[in-house]
Amino acid sequence: MLKRILPLFLLTLILSLSCSREDSMENQKIVIPENQKIPLTPAQINAKIDAAINSNGTFNWRQADSYLIWSAVVNGNNVVTIGFGNSKTNFERAKTSNNAKLQNDLLAIIMKYENTTLDKILISADTDLNLMDVIISKQETIIALRESKYIRYIEPGDYKYLAVRESLKGPGVSTNSNVGTSSGCGYDSEILDAADYTTTTPNAKIPWTFTQHNIPNAWNISTGSGVTIGIVDTGVSPNQSLLGANFNNGLSSGRTIQKNGVYVDSIWPWSTGTDGVNDLCGHGTSMASTAAAPRNDKGLPVGVAYNANLVTYRAAYNVVLDGYQEQEGVKKAFTALGNNTKVKIISMSMGYVFSVGKIEDAIKFAYGKGKLIFCAAGTSTSFTTFVGVIFPAWMPETLAVTGVKEGSTYQACSDCHTGSKVEFTVAMQRAVSGNTVPVSSYYENLTDYIGGSSVATATTAGIAALVWSKNPTWTRDQVLNKMRQSASLYPNKSAEYGYGNVNAFLAVQ
């Protein structure tokens, strides 16, 4: 009898001590050191982030101390994103039976330490993911929350690292909170050089890069019919009918384009009204054109998968996701695409310098739904020249794509990022002229050029649609393996260029 009672007694004692420890931690007074009662300045915060990037190649708020997090929160509208769950990998509401209790318990901690009511702290709670956005002003609140075993991460929700970085460059540089709003944007049109395209029936231009990847020959086998591509970007132009009323022009038929808007154009995180589905940047229009513009009779460039369906999301103002509304928009787009059973492929040619918890969660959510996700490895701007492959392209759930120059040897395009996370490349810069990829312009009946890892990503997503259309019963992994096997460097993987350029014709065999 003693042998049976002793283990039970020990177990009870351990549980009792554990509960007592948690209770004491919850009720103990949190003492803030004198030298941490005043928040760090934006310059000091950025310096710490930069030091981590220089040392580790990246930065993650999970590794930051509470003082740094609180300082960034204070310098970012006091907005905090909280990811919670029963474990570090428990991010999905549907797979968390007690998600409401976890959320309410954490909100109770915040109300206690902030000494306020629910309506003063809760901005929003995601319906698909175990995360919420709240208002927090006290460092004690952050410390108390981080002691909970149900916290997956706590991040400043609106600290604009890149805007601060730009403002620190010196006098004469804009300190606008939406700095970089022109990054990746442009409404310009340009007449195409005759050497950069060939013409095919009924009167469409085939971009030179398509020939490099054997896409025209692949069209004899597959045109993307029956596959839906989701594009997370800046929206689609209302002035380009080939991505609107004429989406089924020429040899493109029986398909649909669905446009959505989830971006809120406001500096205030609590604002909820979106600014619509239309592209106000130009970048999203170019990506949609690259992936799936119709094989038209108007003399404009055709897209890779010209019979695929499109579901587009205006998720951000531009390609640099620096701020609450940009990151929230991308999160919403990925969760919506994850829930859309018709979507098989997701392409995003936007990113950030370091990880964002809510975007990570949304991408994992979409990946868990079987989506094949392509993300741009990065194209240098004044905001991203100091990093390698950018977020979220480095995530294991995504496939990083970058651009290379035309030629028999691999050389990154003038502005393209490379690295070990790269999966595929696309030849998108001409060796002599330096011209990039022809696309339909923002405006009707006009053309333009688009380059970088952005166009490389949209091109690769289009090739994936050709493969999946040819093999509609395949899984994501089967499509991906076929693409790898058709790439020029397979079975070896380059440390900088992944498996290299995909041969679309071989991929649809």
Secondary structure, DSSP 8 states (H G I E B T S, - for coil): -HHHHHHHHHHHHHHHHHHHHHHHHHHS-----GGGSS---HHHHHHHHHHHHHHHSS--GGGS-HHHHHHHHHTTTTEEEEEE-SSTT--BGGG-TTHHHHHHHHHHHHHHHHT--GGGTEEEE-SSBSEEEEE---HHHHHHHHTSTTEEEEEESS--HHHHHHHTT-TTS---TTTTTTTT---------GGGEEEETTTEEEEHHHHHTTHHHHTTT---TT-EEEEEEB-B-TT-GGGTTTTT-TT--S--EEEEE-----S-TT------SB-SSSHHHHHHHHHH----SSS-B--TTTT-EEEEEE--SSSB--SHHHHHHHHHHHHHHHH-TTEEEEEE--BBSS--HHHHHHHHHHHHTT-EEEEE--B--TTTTT-SS-BTTTSTTSEEEEEEESSSS--B-TTB---TTEEEEEEEE-SSS---EEEE-SSTT-EEEE-HHHHHHHHHHHHHHHHHHHSTT--HHHHHHHHHHHBTTTTS-BTTTBT-BB-HHHHT-
